[in-house]
Amino acid sequence: MGIVKATHIILMVTWFAGLFYLPRLFVYHVMSTDKLSQDRFKIMERKLFYGIMMPGAVLTIATGFWLAIGGWGFESFWLQAKLSLVGVLVIYHIWCGVLVKKFKDDQNQHSHVWYRWFNEFPVLILVAIVFLVVLKP
């Protein structure tokens, strides 16, 4: 199980790297004024979401379930709370995908300030998940 746990952590870091960086790209995208930059951001956002975040999310969740089935079980409070937070994170991830599409279609309706706040949400989820996993209340 040690290899699966290490893989789960590596994949989680990969997923969170994307969750932290994509909204930052949205900030820069909104602030860009020339077509060349905007087109470049669209490419970067698409590649980050589909090439890094999506595999990271799917594989993080898959290895997490593997760990739960293989030893932790689903009965413990901390794991149920963690899974609830992961569910919220999946919704955030999907919302990011919707925003990637809106930028692709030139239909963004938010300011760079809104994206700066949007960018902070996964930090709160990460902190809560780490405390749950480490402290196992």
CNS distance restraints for C-alpha pairs under 8 A (distance, minus, plus):
assign (resid   1 and name CA) (resid   5 and name CA) 6.11 0.50 0.50
assign (resid   1 and name CA) (resid  67 and name CA) 7.19 0.50 0.50
assign (resid   1 and name CA) (resid  70 and name CA) 7.76 0.50 0.50
assign (resid   2 and name CA) (resid   6 and name CA) 6.10 0.50 0.50
assign (resid   3 and name CA) (resid   7 and name CA) 6.02 0.50 0.50
assign (resid   4 and name CA) (resid   8 and name CA) 6.00 0.50 0.50
assign (resid   4 and name CA) (resid  63 and name CA) 6.48 0.50 0.50
assign (resid   4 and name CA) (resid  66 and name CA) 7.85 0.50 0.50
assign (resid   4 and name CA) (resid  67 and name CA) 7.08 0.50 0.50
assign (resid   5 and name CA) (resid   9 and name CA) 6.29 0.50 0.50
assign (resid   5 and name CA) (resid  63 and name CA) 7.53 0.50 0.50
assign (resid   5 and name CA) (resid  64 and name CA) 7.94 0.50 0.50
assign (resid   5 and name CA) (resid  67 and name CA) 6.95 0.50 0.50
assign (resid   6 and name CA) (resid  10 and name CA) 6.22 0.50 0.50
assign (resid   7 and name CA) (resid  11 and name CA) 6.06 0.50 0.50
assign (resid   7 and name CA) (resid  63 and name CA) 7.44 0.50 0.50
assign (resid   8 and name CA) (resid  12 and name CA) 6.03 0.50 0.50
assign (resid   8 and name CA) (resid  59 and name CA) 7.64 0.50 0.50
assign (resid   8 and name CA) (resid  60 and name CA) 5.43 0.50 0.50
assign (resid   8 and name CA) (resid  63 and name CA) 5.42 0.50 0.50
assign (resid   8 and name CA) (resid  64 and name CA) 6.34 0.50 0.50
assign (resid   9 and name CA) (resid  13 and name CA) 6.19 0.50 0.50
assign (resid   9 and name CA) (resid  60 and name CA) 7.70 0.50 0.50
assign (resid  10 and name CA) (resid  14 and name CA) 6.32 0.50 0.50
assign (resid  11 and name CA) (resid  15 and name CA) 6.16 0.50 0.50
assign (resid  11 and name CA) (resid  56 and name CA) 5.33 0.50 0.50
assign (resid  11 and name CA) (resid  57 and name CA) 7.58 0.50 0.50
assign (resid  11 and name CA) (resid  59 and name CA) 6.65 0.50 0.50
assign (resid  11 and name CA) (resid  60 and name CA) 5.27 0.50 0.50
assign (resid  12 and name CA) (resid  16 and name CA) 6.08 0.50 0.50
assign (resid  12 and name CA) (resid  56 and name CA) 6.63 0.50 0.50
assign (resid  12 and name CA) (resid  57 and name CA) 7.30 0.50 0.50
assign (resid  12 and name CA) (resid  60 and name CA) 5.46 0.50 0.50
assign (resid  13 and name CA) (resid  17 and name CA) 6.00 0.50 0.50
assign (resid  14 and name CA) (resid  18 and name CA) 6.57 0.50 0.50
assign (resid  14 and name CA) (resid  52 and name CA) 7.18 0.50 0.50
assign (resid  14 and name CA) (resid  53 and name CA) 7.18 0.50 0.50
assign (resid  14 and name CA) (resid  56 and name CA) 5.79 0.50 0.50
assign (resid  15 and name CA) (resid  19 and name CA) 6.29 0.50 0.50
assign (resid  15 and name CA) (resid  52 and name CA) 7.03 0.50 0.50
assign (resid  15 and name CA) (resid  53 and name CA) 5.04 0.50 0.50
assign (resid  15 and name CA) (resid  54 and name CA) 7.66 0.50 0.50
assign (resid  15 and name CA) (resid  55 and name CA) 7.95 0.50 0.50
assign (resid  15 and name CA) (resid  56 and name CA) 4.58 0.50 0.50
assign (resid  15 and name CA) (resid  57 and name CA) 5.57 0.50 0.50
assign (resid  15 and name CA) (resid  60 and name CA) 7.63 0.50 0.50
assign (resid  16 and name CA) (resid  20 and name CA) 5.99 0.50 0.50
assign (resid  16 and name CA) (resid  53 and name CA) 7.87 0.50 0.50
assign (resid  16 and name CA) (resid 122 and name CA) 7.63 0.50 0.50
assign (resid  17 and name CA) (resid  21 and name CA) 6.06 0.50 0.50
assign (resid  18 and name CA) (resid  22 and name CA) 5.70 0.50 0.50
assign (resid  18 and name CA) (resid  48 and name CA) 6.57 0.50 0.50
assign (resid  18 and name CA) (resid  49 and name CA) 7.15 0.50 0.50
assign (resid  18 and name CA) (resid  52 and name CA) 6.77 0.50 0.50
assign (resid  18 and name CA) (resid  53 and name CA) 5.36 0.50 0.50
assign (resid  19 and name CA) (resid  23 and name CA) 7.08 0.50 0.50
assign (resid  19 and name CA) (resid  53 and name CA) 7.17 0.50 0.50
assign (resid  19 and name CA) (resid  93 and name CA) 7.18 0.50 0.50
assign (resid  19 and name CA) (resid 119 and name CA) 7.91 0.50 0.50
assign (resid  19 and name CA) (resid 122 and name CA) 6.76 0.50 0.50
assign (resid  20 and name CA) (resid  24 and name CA) 6.93 0.50 0.50
assign (resid  20 and name CA) (resid 119 and name CA) 6.31 0.50 0.50
assign (resid  20 and name CA) (resid 120 and name CA) 7.89 0.50 0.50
assign (resid  20 and name CA) (resid 122 and name CA) 6.98 0.50 0.50
assign (resid  20 and name CA) (resid 123 and name CA) 7.81 0.50 0.50
assign (resid  21 and name CA) (resid  25 and name CA) 6.28 0.50 0.50
assign (resid  22 and name CA) (resid  26 and name CA) 6.37 0.50 0.50
assign (resid  22 and name CA) (resid  45 and name CA) 6.39 0.50 0.50
assign (resid  22 and name CA) (resid  48 and name CA) 7.07 0.50 0.50
assign (resid  22 and name CA) (resid  49 and name CA) 7.45 0.50 0.50
assign (resid  22 and name CA) (resid  96 and name CA) 7.72 0.50 0.50
assign (resid  23 and name CA) (resid  27 and name CA) 6.38 0.50 0.50
assign (resid  23 and name CA) (resid  96 and name CA) 7.65 0.50 0.50
assign (resid  23 and name CA) (resid 115 and name CA) 6.04 0.50 0.50
assign (resid  23 and name CA) (resid 116 and name CA) 7.31 0.50 0.50
assign (resid  23 and name CA) (resid 118 and name CA) 6.93 0.50 0.50
assign (resid  23 and name CA) (resid 119 and name CA) 5.20 0.50 0.50
assign (resid  24 and name CA) (resid  28 and name CA) 6.51 0.50 0.50
assign (resid  24 and name CA) (resid 115 and name CA) 7.25 0.50 0.50
assign (resid  24 and name CA) (resid 116 and name CA) 7.02 0.50 0.50
assign (resid  24 and name CA) (resid 119 and name CA) 6.58 0.50 0.50
assign (resid  25 and name CA) (resid  29 and name CA) 5.92 0.50 0.50
assign (resid  25 and name CA) (resid  41 and name CA) 6.96 0.50 0.50
assign (resid  25 and name CA) (resid  45 and name CA) 6.97 0.50 0.50
assign (resid  26 and name CA) (resid  30 and name CA) 6.08 0.50 0.50
assign (resid  26 and name CA) (resid  41 and name CA) 8.00 0.50 0.50
assign (resid  26 and name CA) (resid  45 and name CA) 7.99 0.50 0.50
assign (resid  26 and name CA) (resid 112 and name CA) 7.38 0.50 0.50
assign (resid  26 and name CA) (resid 115 and name CA) 6.54 0.50 0.50
assign (resid  27 and name CA) (resid  31 and name CA) 6.36 0.50 0.50
assign (resid  27 and name CA) (resid 111 and name CA) 7.74 0.50 0.50
assign (resid  27 and name CA) (resid 112 and name CA) 4.65 0.50 0.50
assign (resid  27 and name CA) (resid 113 and name CA) 7.54 0.50 0.50
assign (resid  27 and name CA) (resid 115 and name CA) 5.63 0.50 0.50
assign (resid  27 and name CA) (resid 116 and name CA) 6.52 0.50 0.50
assign (resid  28 and name CA) (resid  32 and name CA) 6.12 0.50 0.50
assign (resid  28 and name CA) (resid 112 and name CA) 7.43 0.50 0.50
assign (resid  29 and name CA) (resid  37 and name CA) 7.59 0.50 0.50
assign (resid  29 and name CA) (resid  38 and name CA) 5.98 0.50 0.50
assign (resid  29 and name CA) (resid  41 and name CA) 5.91 0.50 0.50
assign (resid  30 and name CA) (resid 111 and name CA) 6.64 0.50 0.50
assign (resid  30 and name CA) (resid 112 and name CA) 5.77 0.50 0.50
assign (resid  31 and name CA) (resid 112 and name CA) 6.60 0.50 0.50
assign (resid  32 and name CA) (resid  37 and name CA) 6.33 0.50 0.50
assign (resid  32 and name CA) (resid  38 and name CA) 6.33 0.50 0.50
assign (resid  33 and name CA) (resid  37 and name CA) 7.41 0.50 0.50
assign (resid  33 and name CA) (resid  38 and name CA) 7.36 0.50 0.50
assign (resid  34 and name CA) (resid  38 and name CA) 6.38 0.50 0.50
assign (resid  35 and name CA) (resid  39 and name CA) 6.03 0.50 0.50
assign (resid  36 and name CA) (resid  40 and name CA) 6.21 0.50 0.50
assign (resid  37 and name CA) (resid  41 and name CA) 6.17 0.50 0.50
assign (resid  38 and name CA) (resid  42 and name CA) 6.30 0.50 0.50
assign (resid  39 and name CA) (resid  43 and name CA) 6.48 0.50 0.50
assign (resid  40 and name CA) (resid  44 and name CA) 6.27 0.50 0.50
assign (resid  41 and name CA) (resid  45 and name CA) 5.93 0.50 0.50
assign (resid  42 and name CA) (resid  46 and name CA) 6.12 0.50 0.50
assign (resid  42 and name CA) (resid 100 and name CA) 7.53 0.50 0.50
assign (resid  42 and name CA) (resid 103 and name CA) 6.77 0.50 0.50
assign (resid  42 and name CA) (resid 104 and name CA) 5.84 0.50 0.50
assign (resid  43 and name CA) (resid  47 and name CA) 6.12 0.50 0.50
assign (resid  44 and name CA) (resid  48 and name CA) 5.98 0.50 0.50
assign (resid  45 and name CA) (resid  49 and name CA) 6.01 0.50 0.50
assign (resid  45 and name CA) (resid 100 and name CA) 6.35 0.50 0.50
assign (resid  46 and name CA) (resid  50 and name CA) 5.97 0.50 0.50
assign (resid  46 and name CA) (resid  51 and name CA) 7.73 0.50 0.50
assign (resid  46 and name CA) (resid 100 and name CA) 6.63 0.50 0.50
assign (resid  47 and name CA) (resid  51 and name CA) 5.05 0.50 0.50
assign (resid  47 and name CA) (resid  52 and name CA) 7.20 0.50 0.50
assign (resid  48 and name CA) (resid  52 and name CA) 5.20 0.50 0.50
assign (resid  48 and name CA) (resid  53 and name CA) 6.18 0.50 0.50
assign (resid  49 and name CA) (resid  53 and name CA) 4.83 0.50 0.50
assign (resid  49 and name CA) (resid  54 and name CA) 5.97 0.50 0.50
assign (resid  49 and name CA) (resid  97 and name CA) 6.88 0.50 0.50
assign (resid  49 and name CA) (resid 100 and name CA) 7.85 0.50 0.50
assign (resid  50 and name CA) (resid  54 and name CA) 5.18 0.50 0.50
assign (resid  50 and name CA) (resid  55 and name CA) 7.31 0.50 0.50
assign (resid  51 and name CA) (resid  55 and name CA) 6.73 0.50 0.50
assign (resid  52 and name CA) (resid  56 and name CA) 5.91 0.50 0.50
assign (resid  53 and name CA) (resid  57 and name CA) 5.91 0.50 0.50
assign (resid  54 and name CA) (resid  58 and name CA) 6.16 0.50 0.50
assign (resid  55 and name CA) (resid  59 and name CA) 5.90 0.50 0.50
assign (resid  56 and name CA) (resid  60 and name CA) 5.80 0.50 0.50
assign (resid  57 and name CA) (resid  61 and name CA) 6.15 0.50 0.50
assign (resid  57 and name CA) (resid  90 and name CA) 7.87 0.50 0.50
assign (resid  58 and name CA) (resid  62 and name CA) 6.10 0.50 0.50
assign (resid  59 and name CA) (resid  63 and name CA) 5.99 0.50 0.50
assign (resid  60 and name CA) (resid  64 and name CA) 6.00 0.50 0.50
assign (resid  61 and name CA) (resid  65 and name CA) 6.20 0.50 0.50
assign (resid  62 and name CA) (resid  66 and name CA) 6.22 0.50 0.50
assign (resid  63 and name CA) (resid  67 and name CA) 6.17 0.50 0.50
assign (resid  64 and name CA) (resid  68 and name CA) 6.23 0.50 0.50
assign (resid  65 and name CA) (resid  69 and name CA) 5.97 0.50 0.50
assign (resid  66 and name CA) (resid  70 and name CA) 5.84 0.50 0.50
assign (resid  67 and name CA) (resid  71 and name CA) 6.17 0.50 0.50
assign (resid  67 and name CA) (resid  72 and name CA) 6.55 0.50 0.50
assign (resid  68 and name CA) (resid  72 and name CA) 4.64 0.50 0.50
assign (resid  68 and name CA) (resid  73 and name CA) 4.83 0.50 0.50
assign (resid  68 and name CA) (resid  74 and name CA) 6.35 0.50 0.50
assign (resid  69 and name CA) (resid  73 and name CA) 5.59 0.50 0.50
assign (resid  69 and name CA) (resid  74 and name CA) 7.72 0.50 0.50
assign (resid  72 and name CA) (resid  76 and name CA) 7.97 0.50 0.50
assign (resid  74 and name CA) (resid  79 and name CA) 6.42 0.50 0.50
assign (resid  74 and name CA) (resid  80 and name CA) 6.57 0.50 0.50
assign (resid  75 and name CA) (resid  79 and name CA) 7.48 0.50 0.50
assign (resid  75 and name CA) (resid  80 and name CA) 7.22 0.50 0.50
assign (resid  76 and name CA) (resid  80 and name CA) 6.40 0.50 0.50
assign (resid  77 and name CA) (resid  81 and name CA) 6.09 0.50 0.50
assign (resid  77 and name CA) (resid 137 and name CA) 7.33 0.50 0.50
assign (resid  78 and name CA) (resid  82 and name CA) 6.01 0.50 0.50
assign (resid  78 and name CA) (resid 132 and name CA) 5.68 0.50 0.50
assign (resid  78 and name CA) (resid 133 and name CA) 7.01 0.50 0.50
assign (resid  78 and name CA) (resid 136 and name CA) 5.32 0.50 0.50
assign (resid  78 and name CA) (resid 137 and name CA) 5.96 0.50 0.50
assign (resid  79 and name CA) (resid  83 and name CA) 6.00 0.50 0.50
assign (resid  79 and name CA) (resid 132 and name CA) 7.75 0.50 0.50
assign (resid  79 and name CA) (resid 133 and name CA) 7.72 0.50 0.50
assign (resid  79 and name CA) (resid 136 and name CA) 7.98 0.50 0.50
assign (resid  80 and name CA) (resid  84 and name CA) 6.19 0.50 0.50
assign (resid  81 and name CA) (resid  85 and name CA) 6.35 0.50 0.50
assign (resid  81 and name CA) (resid 132 and name CA) 7.70 0.50 0.50
assign (resid  82 and name CA) (resid  86 and name CA) 6.15 0.50 0.50
assign (resid  82 and name CA) (resid 129 and name CA) 5.74 0.50 0.50
assign (resid  82 and name CA) (resid 132 and name CA) 6.66 0.50 0.50
assign (resid  82 and name CA) (resid 133 and name CA) 7.67 0.50 0.50
assign (resid  83 and name CA) (resid  87 and name CA) 6.11 0.50 0.50
assign (resid  84 and name CA) (resid  88 and name CA) 6.44 0.50 0.50
assign (resid  85 and name CA) (resid  89 and name CA) 6.14 0.50 0.50
assign (resid  85 and name CA) (resid 125 and name CA) 6.57 0.50 0.50
assign (resid  85 and name CA) (resid 129 and name CA) 7.08 0.50 0.50
assign (resid  86 and name CA) (resid  90 and name CA) 6.11 0.50 0.50
assign (resid  87 and name CA) (resid  91 and name CA) 6.43 0.50 0.50
assign (resid  88 and name CA) (resid  92 and name CA) 6.32 0.50 0.50
assign (resid  89 and name CA) (resid  93 and name CA) 6.04 0.50 0.50
assign (resid  89 and name CA) (resid 122 and name CA) 7.17 0.50 0.50
assign (resid  89 and name CA) (resid 125 and name CA) 7.27 0.50 0.50
assign (resid  90 and name CA) (resid  94 and name CA) 6.15 0.50 0.50
assign (resid  91 and name CA) (resid  95 and name CA) 6.12 0.50 0.50
assign (resid  92 and name CA) (resid  96 and name CA) 6.21 0.50 0.50
assign (resid  93 and name CA) (resid  97 and name CA) 6.46 0.50 0.50
assign (resid  94 and name CA) (resid  98 and name CA) 6.35 0.50 0.50
assign (resid  95 and name CA) (resid  99 and name CA) 6.27 0.50 0.50
assign (resid  96 and name CA) (resid 100 and name CA) 6.20 0.50 0.50
assign (resid  97 and name CA) (resid 101 and name CA) 6.40 0.50 0.50
assign (resid  98 and name CA) (resid 102 and name CA) 6.28 0.50 0.50
assign (resid  99 and name CA) (resid 103 and name CA) 6.15 0.50 0.50
assign (resid  99 and name CA) (resid 108 and name CA) 7.32 0.50 0.50
assign (resid 100 and name CA) (resid 104 and name CA) 6.14 0.50 0.50
assign (resid 101 and name CA) (resid 105 and name CA) 6.16 0.50 0.50
assign (resid 102 and name CA) (resid 106 and name CA) 6.03 0.50 0.50
assign (resid 102 and name CA) (resid 107 and name CA) 4.85 0.50 0.50
assign (resid 102 and name CA) (resid 108 and name CA) 5.38 0.50 0.50
assign (resid 103 and name CA) (resid 107 and name CA) 5.80 0.50 0.50
assign (resid 103 and name CA) (resid 108 and name CA) 5.35 0.50 0.50
assign (resid 110 and name CA) (resid 114 and name CA) 6.05 0.50 0.50
assign (resid 110 and name CA) (resid 115 and name CA) 7.15 0.50 0.50
assign (resid 111 and name CA) (resid 115 and name CA) 6.56 0.50 0.50
assign (resid 112 and name CA) (resid 116 and name CA) 6.18 0.50 0.50
assign (resid 113 and name CA) (resid 117 and name CA) 6.52 0.50 0.50
assign (resid 114 and name CA) (resid 118 and name CA) 6.10 0.50 0.50
assign (resid 115 and name CA) (resid 119 and name CA) 5.88 0.50 0.50
assign (resid 116 and name CA) (resid 120 and name CA) 6.92 0.50 0.50
assign (resid 117 and name CA) (resid 121 and name CA) 7.27 0.50 0.50
assign (resid 120 and name CA) (resid 124 and name CA) 7.01 0.50 0.50
assign (resid 121 and name CA) (resid 125 and name CA) 6.70 0.50 0.50
assign (resid 122 and name CA) (resid 126 and name CA) 6.01 0.50 0.50
assign (resid 123 and name CA) (resid 127 and name CA) 6.21 0.50 0.50
assign (resid 124 and name CA) (resid 128 and name CA) 6.28 0.50 0.50
assign (resid 125 and name CA) (resid 129 and name CA) 6.11 0.50 0.50
assign (resid 126 and name CA) (resid 130 and name CA) 6.08 0.50 0.50
assign (resid 127 and name CA) (resid 131 and name CA) 6.23 0.50 0.50
assign (resid 128 and name CA) (resid 132 and name CA) 6.18 0.50 0.50
assign (resid 129 and name CA) (resid 133 and name CA) 6.13 0.50 0.50
assign (resid 130 and name CA) (resid 134 and name CA) 6.02 0.50 0.50
assign (resid 131 and name CA) (resid 135 and name CA) 5.69 0.50 0.50
assign (resid 131 and name CA) (resid 136 and name CA) 7.62 0.50 0.50
assign (resid 132 and name CA) (resid 136 and name CA) 5.17 0.50 0.50
assign (resid 132 and name CA) (resid 137 and name CA) 6.73 0.50 0.50
